[in-house]
C-alpha cells in the first residue's frame, strides 16, 4: 500500500470486505428459487416466510447501499479526512451490514433489521460529512 493510503488500511479493507459480502449475498440470492415461488419476471414472490425471498431481499438491499458506501469512503480517503474516523466508520458500516444480512436471512425481525440499517446509514452520513469537511478545510 502506498504511503498516502497506509493510514486508511481499515477503510480499504472494508471496501474489499464489502465486495466479498456482496458476492456471497449474490450467490445466496439465487438459492431456493422454484417455479412456484417466482413471478413472471423470475424474481421471488414477496413472502417474508420464504427464506428464498429473504435472501433475495438481503442482496437487493445491499445493492442499494453499495454506491453510497463506496462513494463516501473513497471521497473521505481522497480528501485526507481523519483516518481514525474514516477507518472506524467504514469498519462499523461493514459489520452493521453483515449483522443486517444475517438478521434479514435468518429471521423476520424487522426492528433489528431496521436498527442495523440505521447504524449503516449513520456511518455513510458520517463518512460523507468527513469528506466534505476535509475537502474544504
C-alpha positions in Angstrom: 0.0 0.0 0.0 1.3 3.4 -0.8 2.3 5.7 2.0 -0.5 8.1 1.1 -3.2 5.5 1.8 -1.5 3.5 4.5 -3.4 5.3 7.2 -6.7 4.1 5.7 -5.9 0.4 5.8 -9.1 -0.5 7.7 -11.3 1.5 5.3 -9.6 0.0 2.3 -10.1 -3.5 3.8 -13.7 -2.6 4.5 -14.2 -1.8 0.8 -12.7 -5.2 -0.1 -14.9 -7.0 2.5 -17.9 -5.2 1.2 -17.1 -6.7 -2.3 -16.8 -10.1 -0.7 -20.1 -9.8 1.2 -21.8 -8.6 -2.0 -20.5 -11.7 -3.8 -21.7 -14.1 -1.1 -25.1 -12.4 -0.9 -25.4 -12.6 -4.7 -24.7 -16.3 -4.7 -27.1 -16.9 -1.9 -29.8 -14.9 -3.5 -30.4 -17.5 -6.2 -30.7 -20.5 -3.9 -34.2 -21.9 -3.3 -35.9 -20.3 -6.3 -38.5 -22.6 -7.7 -41.1 -22.1 -10.5 -43.8 -22.0 -7.8 -42.2 -19.1 -5.8 -41.3 -16.9 -8.8 -43.1 -14.1 -10.5 -43.3 -13.9 -14.3 -40.1 -11.8 -14.3 -38.2 -14.5 -12.4 -38.0 -12.7 -9.1 -39.0 -14.5 -5.9 -42.6 -13.6 -4.9 -42.9 -11.3 -1.9 -43.3 -13.6 1.1 -41.1 -13.0 4.1 -41.9 -16.5 5.4 -39.9 -17.8 2.4 -36.1 -17.9 3.1 -35.5 -17.6 -0.7 -37.3 -14.2 -0.7 -35.4 -13.1 2.4 -32.1 -14.0 0.7 -33.1 -12.1 -2.4 -34.1 -9.0 -0.4 -30.9 -9.1 1.6 -28.9 -9.0 -1.6 -31.2 -6.3 -3.2 -31.0 -4.2 -0.1 -27.2 -4.4 0.0 -27.0 -3.4 -3.7 -28.9 -0.2 -2.8 -26.2 0.9 -0.3 -23.2 -0.1 -2.4 -22.9 3.1 -4.3 -23.2 5.5 -1.4 -20.8 3.5 0.8 -18.1 3.3 -1.9 -18.6 6.9 -2.9 -18.3 8.4 0.6 -15.5 6.0 1.7 -13.4 6.8 -1.4 -14.1 10.5 -1.1 -13.1 10.5 2.6 -9.8 8.8 1.8 -9.1 11.0 -1.2 -9.7 14.2 0.7 -7.5 13.1 3.5 -10.2 13.1 6.2 -9.2 12.0 9.7 -8.0 8.4 9.2 -9.2 7.2 12.6 -12.8 8.2 11.9 -12.8 7.0 8.3 -11.4 3.6 9.3 -13.9 3.4 12.2 -17.0 4.4 10.3 -16.1 2.2 7.3 -15.5 -0.8 9.5 -18.6 -0.3 11.6 -20.6 0.0 8.3 -19.5 -3.4 7.1 -20.1 -5.0 10.5 -23.6 -3.5 10.7 -24.4 -4.7 7.2 -23.1 -8.2 7.9 -25.4 -8.2 11.0 -28.3 -6.9 8.9 -27.8 -9.6 6.3 -27.8 -12.3 8.9 -30.9 -10.9 10.5 -32.6 -10.5 7.1 -31.8 -14.0 6.0 -32.2 -15.9 9.3 -35.2 -14.1 10.9 -38.2 -11.9 10.2 -37.2 -9.4 12.9 -37.9 -6.1 11.2 -36.9 -3.9 14.2 -33.5 -5.5 14.5 -33.0 -5.2 10.7 -34.0 -1.6 10.8 -31.6 -0.9 13.7 -28.7 -2.4 11.7 -29.7 -0.4 8.6 -29.8 2.7 10.7 -26.2 2.1 12.0 -25.0 1.7 8.5 -26.8 4.8 7.3 -25.3 6.8 10.1 -21.8 5.6 9.1 -22.5 6.7 5.5 -23.6 10.1 6.6 -20.6 10.4 8.9 -18.2 9.5 6.1 -19.9 12.0 3.8 -19.5 14.7 6.4 -15.9 13.9 7.0 -15.2 14.0 3.2 -17.0 17.4 2.7 -15.3 19.0 5.7 -11.9 17.7 4.6 -12.5 18.9 1.0 -13.0 22.5 2.1 -10.5 22.5 5.0 
